[in-house]
Amino acid sequence: MKIKRIAIKEIQPDFFFHFTTPRDLSDLIASLDQGGLMTPLPVLPAASGYRLIGGFSRLAAASHLQWTHLHCRLLETERPVSEHLVHIVKSHMLSRPLNPVEQARLVAMTDLLVAEAALRRLLLADLALPQHGPRLEAYRRLAGWPQPVLDYLSRTDISIKHAAVFDLLAPDEQIFMAQWADDNGVRPVELGRIITLCREISRRESAPVVTVFQAAVAASSFIENRQQHVAAVKKTLTQRRFPALSAQRDAMLADERRLQMPRSVTLAWDRTLERPGVTLEVDLDSKQALLDLQKWLGDAPQISRLNRMIER
Amino acid sequence: MKPFTLRRLLIDRRVENRPLTRQIRAQLADLKPEWLEDDAAIAHRLASLSLTEGKETLLITQRSGDLVKPCPATNAPYLCCRYTVINQAWQCPMDCTYCVLQGYLEWPVMALFADTERIESQIDVLQADSPRRFFRFGTGELADSLALDPLTDMAAHWIRFFHGRKNCLIELKTKSDHIDGALSAPPGNAVLAWSVNPPELTLREELHTATLEERLSAARRAQDAGFLLAFHFDPMVIFPGWEAAYQRTVEAIFSAVDPGRVVWVSLGAMRFPPALGDVMRSRFPGSPILNGEMIRGIDGKMRYIRPLREALFRCVAHAIRQYDPELFLYFCMESPWVWKRVLGKAPYDNAELDYWFARSVHKRFPELKMTPPNPSDYCE
């Protein structure tokens, strides 16, 4: 292994190899400033200068610090670049697990670069990915999604299973929904539920998914608070997808709100309505609590509301 | 009903000389069989077939283990009836969009297990273990009981096998009108049963099946030949105009047959394991059947929300009660809450429901000369 001090201006990043998610560099800048560069950057000698195939963040941090030179590890040009890729991936995975978007980029790179079967197996095993099958295909598809979607997913700790919900959408729908989710701080799992609702409504009503979604967003666009806006969008979609269930739930909630229960009583009911009726839990810790309960149970309007809830 | 096409006949060499194999080979003399030597060869051959190809492929083989067993049912709190299933056949040539077998069976083809004698001895053992219990046997759990009967002639075989047996009925459940074979046997303890749905649903979702009219015409013939009848509204589906459509279906049934000859009617709303939804969507993307308001039930199956199921059941139960208040109605895989809300009562558990069947059959069909049922004979 040959280490050489190289002028930064001679190092050309090859962004084809940049599979990691861009991140905030402030910690790295501070670390380099205090401790210097601990691990040399992997470079391949090129016709003019050097080709950087790993350590893009460190190069950016060093440039930010206005360093002029860096220690680099000269990779052997005789060896296939795929072998270098394997080493770089391994060293990355020692520092942190890769997110699904990074894994997907690596799968795409592997498809392009790594012809040798043994090396390919090794790389996929390092990524904890199967050698073939639907899970690997899911990563391949993810790699081809529009950049705004990948950016959104990269900023979250989404699993490939949850990311797969984007598979159901056309690229323009993916971008629209990812941007809305990003703007409103919606996590992918929650967005997944919203997309599923939109898909189901779209199937039933033969309307495009994005039209269903836009209508729900438009109906709640007057709400400025982001969380409340998102909740309203979800409620609108849920009511459209489950009109009977929503109506029954709303009626239950309305009765529950009017129940004026004493503090000793908590009430629960099955939100899916599969189990009818209500569960009352009574916590009597004083004589007064017992008297309050007795008074409440003797109040005809209260009992009538409870009865309505039970019969629904 | 249109005849179905059989393109492949696969035969396990080990059952070459069984009567069922010989019967089918004689019926399919023009179809050259593919011989498979063992389980590995079968698995290898079946791996390349899709479910759609499997609908045109018949495999005759054998199977170890119990072929007669309690219906797998579903988990509590949903109640099931303790039906005893005879799994001599898997799959059928019909293609219902909602069919749970699409995602349930390990093989994509129609399979027949030629070890008939072993099935018979398992039935003997089961009845000998509980001689006072009334058993309902059925061949229509993992297959349609009569769809392949013109080939297999098994309906008449089973009707004759059960003829004169005490404390049991054999139910042959179908969506076909292939009853000629069954009608060639004396009715005895046999119930010919039809799964029914409104014609608008049958045409769209029950592909290659007999129309409702054909089914009811067959039911009328079965009744005239002295058979007991049963009907299964299962799976009931919600669609625009369902209420009137189901009422018309009940009217059509009892215009065709005498409710006094109907031994039971089951009601079951559309339900399926979530994974089946993906299979249904991929095989029948145009089917609206998954668009209903469904939740994941307590047993993990997708099902309509309870208030909608109750409305479905109330509608049909009320219509049936107009014809015969005594007719035995039961729910398949329903909660005790739904039982109580729709029929005003719920069995305590599956065993009690099993007893209710016996009590009803004993009371309504004394000619069967059943042992008077005693609840203690039905305890788990």
Interface residues (C-beta under 8 A of the other chain):
Chain A: E200 R203 R204 R241 F242 P243 A244 L245 Q248 T272 L273 E274 R275 P276 G277 R312
Chain B: P288 L290 N291 E293 I295 R296 G297 I298 I305 R306 P307 L308 S335 W337 R341
